[in-house]
Amino acid sequence: MPECANREQIELKEKLVVEDDLPWKEDGRLSFVGGLDISFVKDTTDALAALVVVEYPSMKVVYEDYQQCTMSKPYINGFLAFREVEHLVPLIHKCKASKPEVCPQLWMVDGNG
């Protein structure tokens, strides 16, 4: 995994946006922010993937979803996102399908690497 994942990280780096050029900057309409993370059960492959959407700026929770999962890929330093993404993407799709009116404009993902 590291060699192909490393190539993909290099390709993704070319798409990195370092300036805020998104529409809410002009119209002030940032309404929803989503957060994604996975928590692990120590010394097992069991985990819980979580997605929470808050209304901005009140920070009121308007949507949340959780999915138990089994981590099938090993932890490799610098490649955490490749381990977790397969469990996080279905939560995003479910949010978009079931509650499109609160689908975030901005996602914060704890998946370094």
PLY file of the C-alpha trace (Angstrom):
ply
format ascii 1.0
element vertex 113
property float x
property float y
property float z
element edge 112
property int vertex1
property int vertex2
end_header
0.00 0.00 0.00
2.61 2.69 0.83
4.06 3.01 -2.68
0.74 3.52 -4.48
-0.61 5.56 -1.55
2.50 7.73 -1.65
1.96 8.41 -5.36
-1.66 9.31 -4.68
-0.66 11.70 -1.88
1.76 13.43 -4.25
-0.99 13.79 -6.88
-3.46 15.11 -4.29
-0.90 17.61 -3.02
-0.98 19.24 -6.47
-4.69 19.96 -5.88
-4.15 21.50 -2.44
-5.96 24.82 -2.00
-4.22 27.13 0.46
-6.42 30.21 0.02
-10.07 30.45 0.99
-11.77 31.06 -2.36
-15.10 29.42 -1.57
-18.45 31.22 -2.08
-19.33 31.75 1.58
-16.45 34.17 1.86
-18.39 36.69 -0.27
-21.97 36.02 0.75
-21.43 34.94 4.37
-23.57 31.86 3.89
-21.56 29.18 5.59
-24.45 27.30 7.18
-23.27 23.77 7.97
-19.94 22.25 9.01
-19.38 18.50 9.18
-16.83 16.56 11.19
-15.61 13.01 10.64
-13.45 10.77 12.79
-12.91 7.16 13.81
-12.36 5.96 17.35
-10.70 2.63 18.03
-11.18 -0.03 20.69
-7.73 -0.54 22.18
-5.89 -3.70 21.10
-8.63 -4.76 18.65
-9.61 -4.07 15.05
-13.02 -2.77 16.22
-13.79 0.88 15.66
-16.60 3.43 15.44
-16.83 5.87 12.54
-18.64 9.10 13.34
-20.10 11.98 11.35
-21.56 15.06 13.04
-23.00 18.13 11.30
-23.42 21.43 13.12
-25.27 24.54 12.09
-22.95 27.52 11.81
-22.49 29.81 13.70
-24.76 28.43 16.47
-22.85 25.10 16.52
-26.16 23.31 17.15
-25.93 19.62 16.17
-28.36 19.04 13.28
-27.27 15.57 12.14
-25.19 12.73 13.50
-24.50 9.20 12.39
-22.25 6.43 13.66
-21.19 3.12 12.19
-19.36 0.28 13.87
-16.59 -1.02 11.64
-13.63 -3.35 11.55
-10.30 -1.96 10.49
-8.92 -4.23 7.80
-5.80 -2.25 6.90
-2.80 -1.85 9.19
-1.77 1.50 10.64
1.10 2.96 8.62
2.56 6.26 9.78
1.64 9.02 7.31
-1.12 7.02 5.63
-3.93 7.12 8.20
-6.46 8.51 5.73
-6.02 5.47 3.48
-6.90 3.23 6.41
-10.00 5.17 7.44
-11.56 6.55 4.26
-13.46 3.38 3.33
-15.44 3.72 6.58
-16.03 7.47 6.40
-17.23 7.88 2.80
-20.42 5.80 3.30
-21.41 8.10 6.17
-21.07 11.12 3.86
-23.18 9.44 1.16
-25.84 8.55 3.72
-25.98 12.14 4.98
-26.33 13.49 1.44
-29.11 11.00 0.66
-31.11 11.21 3.89
-30.68 14.88 4.90
-29.47 16.86 1.87
-30.73 20.11 3.41
-28.02 19.92 6.10
-25.20 18.55 3.97
-22.10 20.54 4.97
-20.36 23.07 2.81
-17.21 22.45 4.81
-15.88 19.09 6.06
-13.33 18.70 8.84
-11.74 15.26 8.74
-9.40 13.80 11.32
-7.47 11.52 8.98
-3.92 12.78 8.80
-1.70 11.43 6.07
0 1
1 2
2 3
3 4
4 5
5 6
6 7
7 8
8 9
9 10
10 11
11 12
12 13
13 14
14 15
15 16
16 17
17 18
18 19
19 20
20 21
21 22
22 23
23 24
24 25
25 26
26 27
27 28
28 29
29 30
30 31
31 32
32 33
33 34
34 35
35 36
36 37
37 38
38 39
39 40
40 41
41 42
42 43
43 44
44 45
45 46
46 47
47 48
48 49
49 50
50 51
51 52
52 53
53 54
54 55
55 56
56 57
57 58
58 59
59 60
60 61
61 62
62 63
63 64
64 65
65 66
66 67
67 68
68 69
69 70
70 71
71 72
72 73
73 74
74 75
75 76
76 77
77 78
78 79
79 80
80 81
81 82
82 83
83 84
84 85
85 86
86 87
87 88
88 89
89 90
90 91
91 92
92 93
93 94
94 95
95 96
96 97
97 98
98 99
99 100
100 101
101 102
102 103
103 104
104 105
105 106
106 107
107 108
108 109
109 110
110 111
111 112
